[in-house]
């Protein structure tokens, strides 16, 4: 896959917006980690992450052609992939709970790994944003 070079320098305000997006996602993850909710549940259904995705969609066009474009895509993709995998884990675990009781294990392991993956994605993106580096294709 060909990735054209990023030639347009990102505006400082867009960098701040992207910091806000990562901060909101991190807040959603932290609420799940330290609160009564699960990490994945808080990330997918909590207001911080939902607001982050909305901001990402609204502002990503402003970043087109800059190195920040990859960060907006990364954060948005992280949310939607987590939602899809979360739905899959939930659906796979449901019949196993009803029949064998093993669905609880599927849910605990699946949602636990998904939470770790989401934390990794947000942390990696935020670290690369701080270094003013685009995300890999």
N, C-alpha and C positions, 0 to 999 in steps of 0.2 A: 504494500500500500504506500503510495506516495504522499508524503507530508510536505506541502510547500513551506518555504521559510516564512517565519513571522517577521514582517517588515515594519509594521506600524507599532510605534512605541505606545504603551498603555498609559492612559491618563492617571494621575495620582488619585483622583476621585474614584475611578473604577477599581483601583487597587484597594482602596478603603472599603468599597462595596463588597469586594471579594473576601476581605477579612471579616466583614460582617456576616457573610454567608457561611463561612467556615465556623465562625464563633457561634452562630445560631445552631448549626448542626452539632457542634461540640456540646453546647448547652443541652440540646435534646438528648444526646448520649449520656451526659453527666446526670441529668435528672433521672434517667433510667438506672444508671449505675448506683446512685446514692439515694434514690427515693424509693417509693413503694412500687413503681412500675418496672417493667423489664427494660433492658437496654434497647432491644429491637422495637418493642412496643412504643416506647417514648420517642425513639428516632423516627418511626414511621407515622405515628398518629399524634405526636405532641405538636403544639403550636410553634415552637421554635423551628423545627425542621420544615414544617409546612410553609411557614413564612419565608424560610431560606430558599426553598424551591421556587416560590412565587417570585421573589426578588431575582433569583437566577434567570428565570425565563424572561422577566421584564428587561433586565440589563444586559443579557448576553449579546444582543444585537449591537450594542454600543462597543463591545470588545472585539467585534469581528475584525480579523486580520492581525490582531495583536497577540502577544504571548498569553494574555489573560483569557482569550477565547477558550483555550484548552482547560482552564480551571473552571469556567462556568459549565462546560460540558462534563467535566469530571464530577463535579458536585451534583449536578442534576442526574447524571447516569448512576451515581452511587445510590441515590434515593430510590430510583425506579428499579434498579437491579435488586436492592434489598427488599423492596415491596414484592417483587415477583418471587424471589427465593423464599421470603417469609410465607407467602401464600402457598407455595409448593410444600414447604415443611408442615404447615398447618393441615393441608389436605392429605398429605401422606400419613401424618400422625393420627388423624381423626378415626379412620376405620380400625387402626391398630389399637386405639384406646378402647373402642367399643367391643372389639373381639378379644384381644389378648392382654390389654393393659400395657402393652409395650409402647404405645403411642406417647406416653409421658416421657419415656427415655428419648424417643425421636425428637420430641419437642424441646426437651432440655438441651440435648446435644446440638440439634439443628439451630435453635435460636441462640444458644451460647456461641457457637462458631460464627453465626451470622453477625452477632453483636461485635465480636472481635474483629471480623472483617470490616465492618462499618467504621469502627474506631481506627483501624489501620488506614483505611481510605481517606478519612477526614484528616488524620494526623499527617499522612504523607503529602496530601495536597497542600495543607497549611504550611508545612515545612518548605516545600518547593515555592510556594507563593512568597514566603519570607526571603527566599534566595533569589527572587525574580526570575525563576526558571519555569518554562512551560511544562505541562504534564505530558507524559509520553502518549503517543497516538493510540 
